[in-house]
Amino acid sequence: MNRREFLRQTGCGAVAAALGAVPAPAAPAKTNKPNVLFIAVDDLRPQLGCYGQKQIISPNIDALAARGTLFDRAYCQQAVCAPSRASLMTGCRPDTTKIYDLNTPVRKAMPNVLSMPQLFKDNGYTTVSLGKIYHHRSDDNRIGWSVPAWSPRGTWQGRGYLTAAAQKQILKPTPKGKTGRFRRGLGPAYESADVADGAYPDGVVCDKAVAELRRLKDKPFFLAVGFVKPHLPFNAPKRYWDKYDRGKITLPANRDAPKNAPSFAMTSWGEMRQYVGIPKKGRASDDLARTLIHGYYACVSYTDALVGRVLAELDRLGLRDNTVIILWGDHGWKLGEYSSWCKHTNFELDTHVPMILAAPGHKPKQRTDALVEFVDIYPTLAELCGLKTPAHCEGTSMVPLLRDPKRPWKAAAFSQYPRGRIMGYSMRTPRYRYTEWRQRRGGQVVARELYDHKIDPGENTNVAGNPANADTVKALAEMMKKGWRGARPKG
């Protein structure tokens, strides 16, 4: 392997530039419009060093946090890909988008909404989508994106498998006349191929992002880069698995479902059960659980390296001082807590998300515990770039928090999750998580949950039925009736 190939595979873009492996670019043209680098990561919970997770190796995202503001208490509007991304990209909550599942594209539900990329495109930006941004790749083509959304292509098979052993296990479509359903290329839940970073789909996305930065450097751009890992299957180059000592990976302490929680608050983690080697019923064994956690960690470190390479190229091109950078994970994820996996609930584990924002002219090394939501991203980026926020947006610009991270802010953040004919509405306040399960017709409350984070941060016991909490439940129920409008920051 020559030096240029070594540097490319190890993601050392900044080092490569310093050594002359990549010619130094000319200074970018001056513009009054700040660029936007919009980095989405699928299924990434706040499992990062900058969030205090010492077992995780994430130096590049940690460095980004040190150059901007880290939001300790950010929340998605629904803990599953399509609704979460739809709310973020439109600035509207799920009850406005009417997108609650994976089957409805934004432009089918809201054909005339002024989406975030469309706002930027209409104001002279070149808008580009790489990898997974919307759940449905076709969303905003010819409307919000300057060119059709781009997806990676490579030699992998199914859901990104490279090893022969994994490829042999990929589930095939159900033969005609037989029962069952097509698993769309699912195989094992994890893979560790001894390959370069660019062999897997996210590595190809990273290469494309670097190329697009070079192409766009002289014009205002909104570049959306969507990495899929750590989404299942946990496939990452072997060297990222090797960063972790399997023997030191611990299993979560809270292995039981929250006491007194209604059954429909839980999930059977059917998403993971579709993969080869995962039990169809019951818990994962301790050995399997440790392997899955190991795989998730490896994927986080792999994505971190790719993020680092993109940021290094931004620096090499001299664009950092005129680029707003936001990194977010579309929802949380359970790693064996409650003996459960995946997302699909209203619990803190699934609604709490990582979010980091670095903007020109604002202080580095900041963090805030203000309650913020994904619907806040749209008006924030609009304000930072001098654009008028559309009236339909249901969030609040976070720019005041960049100026003063400790200022008073929202009284609550709101999430929701459907269970058939019931909708769970959840509200996170500085101390409590309060959830009402309501009939979708008529709105009758059929169950409540209350978790006191002061004494139970793991949400292990639902205390809504405790008589001592009657006044608290009443007050929170009144607060929920007022909804997100009543929780907005004053002044």
KETIMI-784338 format. One line per field, with one value per residue (C-alpha): residue number from 1; residue in three letters; x, y, z. Coordinates in Angstrom, 3 decimals, decimal comma. Layout:
# KETIMI-784338
resi: (NUM:...)
resn: (Ala:...)
x: (X:...)
y: (Y:...)
z: (Z:...)
//
This chain:
# KETIMI-784338
resi: (1:2:3:4:5:6:7:8:9:10:11:12:13:14:15:16:17:18:19:20:21:22:23:24:25:26:27:28:29:30:31:32:33:34:35:36:37:38:39:40:41:42:43:44:45:46:47:48:49:50:51:52:53:54:55:56:57:58:59:60:61:62:63:64:65:66:67:68:69:70:71:72:73:74:75:76:77:78:79:80:81:82:83:84:85:86:87:88:89:90:91:92:93:94:95:96:97:98:99:100:101:102:103:104:105:106:107:108:109:110:111:112:113:114:115:116:117:118:119:120:121:122:123:124:125:126:127:128:129:130:131:132:133:134:135:136:137:138:139:140:141:142:143:144:145:146:147:148:149:150:151:152:153:154:155:156:157:158:159:160:161:162:163:164:165:166:167:168:169:170:171:172:173:174:175:176:177:178:179:180:181:182:183:184:185:186:187:188:189:190:191:192:193:194:195:196:197:198:199:200:201:202:203:204:205:206:207:208:209:210:211:212:213:214:215:216:217:218:219:220:221:222:223:224:225:226:227:228:229:230:231:232:233:234:235:236:237:238:239:240:241:242:243:244:245:246:247:248:249:250:251:252:253:254:255:256:257:258:259:260:261:262:263:264:265:266:267:268:269:270:271:272:273:274:275:276:277:278:279:280:281:282:283:284:285:286:287:288:289:290:291:292:293:294:295:296:297:298:299:300:301:302:303:304:305:306:307:308:309:310:311:312:313:314:315:316:317:318:319:320:321:322:323:324:325:326:327:328:329:330:331:332:333:334:335:336:337:338:339:340:341:342:343:344:345:346:347:348:349:350:351:352:353:354:355:356:357:358:359:360:361:362:363:364:365:366:367:368:369:370:371:372:373:374:375:376:377:378:379:380:381:382:383:384:385:386:387:388:389:390:391:392:393:394:395:396:397:398:399:400:401:402:403:404:405:406:407:408:409:410:411:412:413:414:415:416:417:418:419:420:421:422:423:424:425:426:427:428:429:430:431:432:433:434:435:436:437:438:439:440:441:442:443:444:445:446:447:448:449:450:451:452:453:454:455:456:457:458:459:460:461:462:463:464:465:466:467:468:469:470:471:472:473:474:475:476:477:478:479:480:481:482:483:484:485:486:487:488:489:490:491)
resn: (Met:Asn:Arg:Arg:Glu:Phe:Leu:Arg:Gln:Thr:Gly:Cys:Gly:Ala:Val:Ala:Ala:Ala:Leu:Gly:Ala:Val:Pro:Ala:Pro:Ala:Ala:Pro:Ala:Lys:Thr:Asn:Lys:Pro:Asn:Val:Leu:Phe:Ile:Ala:Val:Asp:Asp:Leu:Arg:Pro:Gln:Leu:Gly:Cys:Tyr:Gly:Gln:Lys:Gln:Ile:Ile:Ser:Pro:Asn:Ile:Asp:Ala:Leu:Ala:Ala:Arg:Gly:Thr:Leu:Phe:Asp:Arg:Ala:Tyr:Cys:Gln:Gln:Ala:Val:Cys:Ala:Pro:Ser:Arg:Ala:Ser:Leu:Met:Thr:Gly:Cys:Arg:Pro:Asp:Thr:Thr:Lys:Ile:Tyr:Asp:Leu:Asn:Thr:Pro:Val:Arg:Lys:Ala:Met:Pro:Asn:Val:Leu:Ser:Met:Pro:Gln:Leu:Phe:Lys:Asp:Asn:Gly:Tyr:Thr:Thr:Val:Ser:Leu:Gly:Lys:Ile:Tyr:His:His:Arg:Ser:Asp:Asp:Asn:Arg:Ile:Gly:Trp:Ser:Val:Pro:Ala:Trp:Ser:Pro:Arg:Gly:Thr:Trp:Gln:Gly:Arg:Gly:Tyr:Leu:Thr:Ala:Ala:Ala:Gln:Lys:Gln:Ile:Leu:Lys:Pro:Thr:Pro:Lys:Gly:Lys:Thr:Gly:Arg:Phe:Arg:Arg:Gly:Leu:Gly:Pro:Ala:Tyr:Glu:Ser:Ala:Asp:Val:Ala:Asp:Gly:Ala:Tyr:Pro:Asp:Gly:Val:Val:Cys:Asp:Lys:Ala:Val:Ala:Glu:Leu:Arg:Arg:Leu:Lys:Asp:Lys:Pro:Phe:Phe:Leu:Ala:Val:Gly:Phe:Val:Lys:Pro:His:Leu:Pro:Phe:Asn:Ala:Pro:Lys:Arg:Tyr:Trp:Asp:Lys:Tyr:Asp:Arg:Gly:Lys:Ile:Thr:Leu:Pro:Ala:Asn:Arg:Asp:Ala:Pro:Lys:Asn:Ala:Pro:Ser:Phe:Ala:Met:Thr:Ser:Trp:Gly:Glu:Met:Arg:Gln:Tyr:Val:Gly:Ile:Pro:Lys:Lys:Gly:Arg:Ala:Ser:Asp:Asp:Leu:Ala:Arg:Thr:Leu:Ile:His:Gly:Tyr:Tyr:Ala:Cys:Val:Ser:Tyr:Thr:Asp:Ala:Leu:Val:Gly:Arg:Val:Leu:Ala:Glu:Leu:Asp:Arg:Leu:Gly:Leu:Arg:Asp:Asn:Thr:Val:Ile:Ile:Leu:Trp:Gly:Asp:His:Gly:Trp:Lys:Leu:Gly:Glu:Tyr:Ser:Ser:Trp:Cys:Lys:His:Thr:Asn:Phe:Glu:Leu:Asp:Thr:His:Val:Pro:Met:Ile:Leu:Ala:Ala:Pro:Gly:His:Lys:Pro:Lys:Gln:Arg:Thr:Asp:Ala:Leu:Val:Glu:Phe:Val:Asp:Ile:Tyr:Pro:Thr:Leu:Ala:Glu:Leu:Cys:Gly:Leu:Lys:Thr:Pro:Ala:His:Cys:Glu:Gly:Thr:Ser:Met:Val:Pro:Leu:Leu:Arg:Asp:Pro:Lys:Arg:Pro:Trp:Lys:Ala:Ala:Ala:Phe:Ser:Gln:Tyr:Pro:Arg:Gly:Arg:Ile:Met:Gly:Tyr:Ser:Met:Arg:Thr:Pro:Arg:Tyr:Arg:Tyr:Thr:Glu:Trp:Arg:Gln:Arg:Arg:Gly:Gly:Gln:Val:Val:Ala:Arg:Glu:Leu:Tyr:Asp:His:Lys:Ile:Asp:Pro:Gly:Glu:Asn:Thr:Asn:Val:Ala:Gly:Asn:Pro:Ala:Asn:Ala:Asp:Thr:Val:Lys:Ala:Leu:Ala:Glu:Met:Met:Lys:Lys:Gly:Trp:Arg:Gly:Ala:Arg:Pro:Lys:Gly)
x: (0,000:1,455:1,338:-1,546:-3,735:-2,814:-3,809:-7,072:-8,075:-7,214:-9,235:-6,299:-7,368:-5,726:-2,447:-2,564:-2,865:0,031:2,253:1,332:-0,649:-3,479:-2,665:-3,594:-6,596:-6,833:-8,590:-12,381:-14,284:-15,670:-19,393:-21,714:-23,776:-22,525:-22,462:-24,244:-22,740:-25,636:-24,503:-27,128:-26,315:-28,848:-29,674:-26,988:-27,879:-25,732:-23,157:-20,158:-17,165:-18,353:-21,549:-19,509:-19,525:-15,952:-16,108:-16,701:-13,919:-15,240:-12,397:-13,625:-17,168:-15,746:-13,493:-16,489:-18,280:-15,253:-15,527:-19,201:-22,153:-23,243:-26,912:-27,173:-30,958:-32,108:-35,140:-36,644:-40,370:-40,845:-38,336:-38,304:-36,558:-39,198:-41,344:-38,283:-36,598:-39,857:-40,402:-36,831:-36,787:-40,191:-40,063:-43,431:-44,426:-45,852:-49,449:-48,950:-47,041:-49,347:-46,302:-46,166:-44,664:-42,030:-44,381:-45,298:-42,944:-42,996:-44,106:-47,053:-48,226:-47,263:-46,850:-46,708:-44,652:-41,588:-38,949:-35,613:-33,549:-36,140:-35,810:-32,055:-32,333:-34,831:-32,325:-29,421:-27,830:-26,715:-28,418:-27,070:-28,227:-25,750:-26,654:-29,623:-31,223:-34,933:-36,131:-37,476:-34,680:-37,051:-38,313:-37,475:-35,958:-36,607:-38,028:-35,528:-32,357:-30,405:-29,583:-31,297:-30,482:-27,417:-26,978:-23,809:-23,128:-20,530:-19,660:-21,516:-24,655:-27,970:-27,797:-24,109:-22,462:-18,929:-17,852:-18,686:-20,032:-22,519:-23,535:-24,467:-26,886:-28,763:-32,453:-33,995:-37,448:-40,224:-41,010:-44,319:-47,146:-45,292:-45,993:-43,645:-42,292:-39,309:-36,572:-34,927:-31,377:-31,145:-28,495:-26,545:-26,976:-23,258:-20,149:-16,451:-14,748:-11,031:-11,417:-10,666:-13,150:-14,289:-15,459:-18,687:-21,531:-20,809:-17,205:-18,434:-20,688:-17,649:-15,645:-18,518:-18,850:-15,172:-15,535:-18,642:-16,909:-14,204:-16,809:-18,938:-16,228:-16,704:-20,480:-22,931:-23,924:-26,204:-24,501:-26,447:-24,342:-26,225:-24,338:-26,305:-24,144:-24,671:-27,989:-28,382:-26,675:-23,622:-21,177:-17,875:-14,256:-12,453:-10,063:-12,945:-14,029:-10,414:-10,486:-12,622:-11,797:-14,826:-14,054:-14,494:-17,871:-20,486:-24,163:-26,771:-27,835:-31,555:-32,513:-36,202:-39,091:-40,013:-42,178:-45,848:-45,407:-48,355:-47,614:-48,025:-45,229:-42,801:-41,642:-40,844:-37,816:-39,077:-36,728:-33,723:-35,482:-35,626:-31,842:-30,159:-29,027:-31,407:-33,999:-37,570:-38,857:-37,473:-34,264:-30,898:-28,317:-25,591:-23,028:-25,111:-25,909:-22,220:-21,471:-24,247:-23,038:-19,502:-20,800:-22,692:-19,575:-17,474:-19,985:-19,986:-16,190:-16,315:-18,785:-16,720:-13,673:-15,705:-17,064:-13,481:-12,394:-15,210:-14,376:-10,680:-11,473:-13,638:-10,628:-8,213:-10,420:-10,461:-14,244:-14,603:-14,895:-17,815:-19,709:-22,455:-21,994:-24,723:-24,478:-27,497:-28,652:-32,226:-33,354:-32,006:-31,599:-31,768:-28,666:-30,165:-31,748:-35,069:-33,716:-34,875:-33,222:-33,805:-36,059:-39,854:-40,834:-41,356:-38,689:-35,699:-33,429:-35,224:-36,207:-32,974:-30,649:-27,145:-26,940:-23,900:-23,898:-20,856:-21,544:-19,279:-19,182:-20,317:-18,186:-16,607:-16,531:-20,088:-22,752:-26,293:-28,854:-31,737:-34,548:-34,451:-36,162:-35,501:-38,172:-35,885:-33,169:-34,986:-35,538:-32,042:-30,263:-32,499:-31,588:-27,885:-27,908:-30,029:-33,135:-36,711:-38,218:-41,495:-44,623:-45,467:-42,435:-43,359:-39,969:-37,913:-34,564:-31,774:-29,529:-30,158:-28,694:-25,519:-25,157:-26,098:-26,252:-27,578:-30,496:-34,066:-35,562:-38,379:-40,421:-40,694:-39,826:-42,481:-42,386:-44,995:-45,363:-48,369:-49,572:-52,397:-55,503:-53,609:-51,126:-48,589:-47,798:-44,682:-43,372:-39,884:-39,488:-36,268:-37,192:-39,905:-40,972:-44,759:-46,629:-50,316:-51,628:-54,752:-57,271:-56,655:-60,393:-61,873:-58,632:-59,555:-56,530:-56,179:-52,856:-50,251:-46,550:-44,444:-40,700:-38,849:-35,374:-34,144:-34,330:-34,818:-32,825:-33,056:-36,866:-37,160:-40,390:-43,595:-44,862:-47,917:-50,229:-48,535:-50,990:-48,086:-47,630:-51,262:-50,589:-47,560:-49,550:-52,348:-49,949:-48,156:-51,467:-52,480:-49,101:-49,528:-52,943:-51,236:-48,797:-45,650:-47,037:-47,390:-43,857:-42,053:-39,422:-40,680:-39,245)
y: (0,000:3,388:6,458:8,112:4,987:4,595:8,163:7,838:4,634:5,931:9,109:11,425:14,150:16,933:14,996:14,166:17,821:18,697:16,085:17,199:14,083:16,387:19,758:22,722:24,508:28,116:30,347:30,058:32,964:35,398:35,295:36,837:33,670:31,047:27,486:24,656:21,220:19,092:15,705:13,080:9,800:6,981:5,295:7,233:7,716:10,062:7,254:9,536:10,637:14,242:13,059:11,448:7,916:6,963:3,511:5,006:6,070:9,129:11,684:13,504:14,152:15,081:17,616:19,061:19,457:21,337:23,767:24,474:23,918:20,515:20,087:17,770:17,499:17,348:15,264:13,874:14,112:10,392:7,607:6,049:7,167:8,514:10,533:11,915:13,064:14,405:16,589:17,857:18,641:20,361:21,976:20,356:17,878:14,436:15,455:18,136:16,050:13,049:10,857:8,184:5,214:4,326:4,215:7,847:10,201:13,839:15,090:12,696:13,907:17,581:18,346:22,111:22,444:24,698:22,257:23,260:22,423:24,154:27,328:27,299:26,470:29,301:31,669:30,951:27,919:24,798:22,049:18,497:15,288:12,416:9,138:8,948:12,319:11,785:8,231:8,263:9,184:10,740:13,373:16,887:15,815:18,644:20,703:21,050:19,526:21,166:17,714:14,372:12,828:10,572:7,091:4,970:2,011:-0,704:-4,405:-5,279:-7,399:-7,060:-4,627:-3,947:-7,364:-7,968:-11,323:-14,542:-16,060:-13,223:-13,150:-16,837:-16,075:-13,240:-14,095:-14,482:-13,397:-15,791:-18,073:-17,490:-19,371:-19,704:-17,876:-15,341:-12,047:-10,709:-9,563:-7,172:-8,452:-8,997:-11,391:-11,505:-8,640:-7,807:-8,202:-7,437:-7,469:-6,718:-3,971:-0,306:2,335:2,966:-0,612:-0,169:2,154:4,885:5,029:5,713:8,466:9,991:9,933:11,622:14,268:15,147:15,426:17,601:19,978:20,500:21,075:23,471:25,434:28,625:28,943:28,977:25,391:23,337:19,942:17,178:14,088:11,090:8,198:4,998:3,370:2,525:1,362:-2,403:-4,512:-3,595:-3,884:-2,034:-2,592:-4,994:-2,365:-0,558:-3,757:-4,177:-0,848:-2,436:-5,196:-7,472:-8,626:-5,087:-4,465:-4,368:-5,202:-2,689:-2,819:-2,339:-5,582:-5,599:-3,613:-0,517:-1,498:-0,548:0,523:-0,318:-3,118:-0,871:1,377:-1,417:-2,878:-6,440:-5,159:-6,894:-4,843:-6,748:-10,125:-10,187:-10,668:-14,065:-15,366:-13,273:-15,134:-14,788:-14,662:-13,859:-12,168:-12,149:-14,231:-12,359:-13,524:-12,280:-9,030:-8,357:-9,018:-6,677:-3,909:-4,474:-4,128:-0,936:0,598:-0,382:1,276:4,471:4,656:3,947:6,768:9,031:8,454:9,305:12,470:13,384:13,008:15,269:17,917:17,699:18,430:21,382:22,737:22,010:24,011:26,960:26,776:26,202:29,890:30,413:27,164:26,282:22,652:20,623:16,944:15,004:11,422:10,838:9,150:7,154:3,394:0,695:-1,444:-4,187:-1,910:-3,421:-6,513:-4,660:-3,293:-0,760:2,305:2,618:3,867:7,112:6,313:8,572:5,964:6,352:10,028:11,531:12,388:13,783:17,224:19,451:22,857:24,932:28,296:31,161:33,997:31,894:30,648:27,186:24,715:25,374:22,983:23,584:21,540:23,540:21,365:21,508:19,565:18,545:20,937:23,696:22,918:24,438:27,908:27,852:27,251:29,785:32,484:31,679:32,096:35,258:33,601:34,193:31,273:30,156:30,669:26,960:25,988:24,685:24,965:27,768:29,077:27,989:30,925:32,639:29,533:29,901:33,361:32,302:28,526:28,990:31,268:30,156:28,113:25,705:24,251:20,893:18,851:16,702:13,297:10,754:7,168:5,311:1,880:0,985:2,830:4,471:7,346:7,894:11,567:12,126:15,288:15,754:18,529:19,334:16,755:14,457:12,373:12,311:10,232:9,927:7,084:8,336:6,775:8,252:8,735:10,779:11,385:9,442:8,785:5,035:5,004:7,351:7,122:9,279:8,917:11,119:11,690:13,166:9,756:7,407:8,580:5,108:5,285:1,967:2,622:4,265:6,234:7,828:5,724:6,632:8,762:10,902:12,052:12,982:16,720:16,311:14,241:16,814:19,690:17,855:16,872:20,542:21,418:18,791:20,206:23,499:21,562:22,800:26,306:26,705:25,424:27,890:30,125:33,434:36,579)
z: (0,000:-0,921:1,321:-0,532:-0,216:3,470:4,225:2,309:4,106:7,559:7,068:7,783:5,387:7,361:7,655:3,958:3,082:5,376:3,721:0,243:-0,672:-1,764:-3,332:-1,173:-2,685:-3,632:-1,102:-1,517:-2,946:-0,385:0,186:2,737:2,929:5,386:4,134:5,945:6,544:7,738:9,118:9,922:11,693:11,829:15,169:17,038:20,673:22,795:23,000:22,510:24,498:24,521:26,247:29,023:27,599:28,453:26,868:23,403:21,027:19,144:18,931:15,817:16,984:20,391:18,650:16,812:20,147:21,471:18,547:19,054:21,383:22,632:23,538:26,520:26,387:22,776:21,777:18,592:17,893:17,211:17,730:14,275:11,089:8,706:11,156:12,957:9,762:8,345:11,401:11,320:7,606:7,567:11,008:11,804:14,498:13,635:14,291:11,638:9,091:9,728:9,169:11,879:10,018:7,424:4,459:3,809:1,925:2,987:-0,420:-0,420:2,989:2,562:-1,154:-0,661:2,509:2,262:3,433:4,880:1,772:-0,402:1,670:1,139:-2,555:-3,077:-1,473:-3,785:-2,159:-3,973:-1,993:-2,117:-0,423:0,053:1,711:4,069:4,813:4,274:4,874:1,316:-1,076:-3,611:-1,161:-2,349:-5,656:-8,162:-5,266:-2,436:-3,857:-6,657:-8,016:-7,316:-3,956:-4,233:-2,744:-2,637:-4,900:-4,360:-4,373:-1,168:-1,186:0,640:3,541:3,015:3,493:2,234:3,677:1,875:5,092:5,594:1,944:2,096:4,936:3,233:3,311:-0,094:-1,255:-0,275:-3,240:-4,952:-3,270:0,052:3,283:4,824:3,601:1,753:4,132:1,649:1,874:5,615:6,844:10,116:12,587:12,436:10,309:10,742:7,354:7,147:4,558:4,017:5,173:1,622:1,076:3,041:1,933:4,492:3,351:-0,184:1,196:2,898:-0,351:-2,160:0,555:0,243:-3,528:-3,187:-0,779:-3,393:-6,100:-4,046:-2,254:-4,287:-3,907:-0,970:-0,249:1,942:1,950:3,706:4,483:5,856:7,466:8,125:10,782:13,597:12,118:11,816:10,647:12,711:9,803:10,150:9,119:11,447:12,730:14,447:16,168:17,257:19,078:21,786:24,268:24,211:27,758:29,056:27,418:30,151:29,892:31,069:34,703:34,049:32,304:33,256:31,815:33,835:36,767:36,369:32,735:30,443:27,998:24,961:26,237:25,352:22,048:20,991:19,007:15,893:13,722:15,056:15,231:11,428:11,236:11,052:14,438:16,543:18,647:17,419:20,996:24,418:25,448:23,761:25,611:27,486:24,931:22,005:23,809:24,370:20,687:19,567:21,857:20,565:17,007:17,817:19,385:16,361:14,032:16,113:15,887:12,158:11,565:13,808:11,592:8,482:10,086:10,936:7,338:6,090:8,695:7,861:4,219:5,243:7,130:4,289:1,936:4,323:4,731:8,468:9,385:7,017:7,558:10,014:11,054:12,682:13,592:14,826:15,368:14,221:17,481:20,380:20,625:23,299:23,774:25,908:28,504:29,632:27,743:24,647:21,516:18,762:19,158:18,757:22,236:24,156:26,745:27,332:25,742:22,406:22,341:23,721:20,833:20,253:18,688:18,163:16,488:15,536:13,909:12,796:15,286:18,245:21,109:21,122:24,031:25,126:26,351:27,439:29,343:27,857:26,513:22,703:19,909:16,343:15,080:16,392:13,837:10,847:12,359:13,868:10,572:8,861:11,393:11,323:7,545:7,513:6,050:7,116:8,999:7,384:9,469:9,414:11,534:14,969:16,619:18,152:16,936:19,273:18,363:21,749:23,421:21,364:22,874:26,411:26,998:30,543:29,753:30,613:27,805:27,000:29,822:28,036:24,948:23,240:21,572:20,565:19,408:17,973:19,047:16,717:17,877:20,732:20,576:23,318:23,929:25,999:27,608:29,043:31,616:33,471:36,142:34,788:31,840:31,693:29,103:28,298:26,165:24,421:22,098:18,673:18,256:21,039:22,942:26,082:28,301:28,855:30,735:32,170:32,918:35,207:35,697:38,170:36,733:39,981:41,645:38,671:35,631:34,105:34,023:35,841:37,757:36,574:39,572:37,936:40,109:43,384:45,433:46,607:43,001:42,336:42,357:40,099:37,600:37,631:37,018:34,211:32,607:32,537:31,061:28,362:27,446:26,639:24,474:22,785:22,332:26,067:26,676:24,429:26,011:27,345:25,802)
//
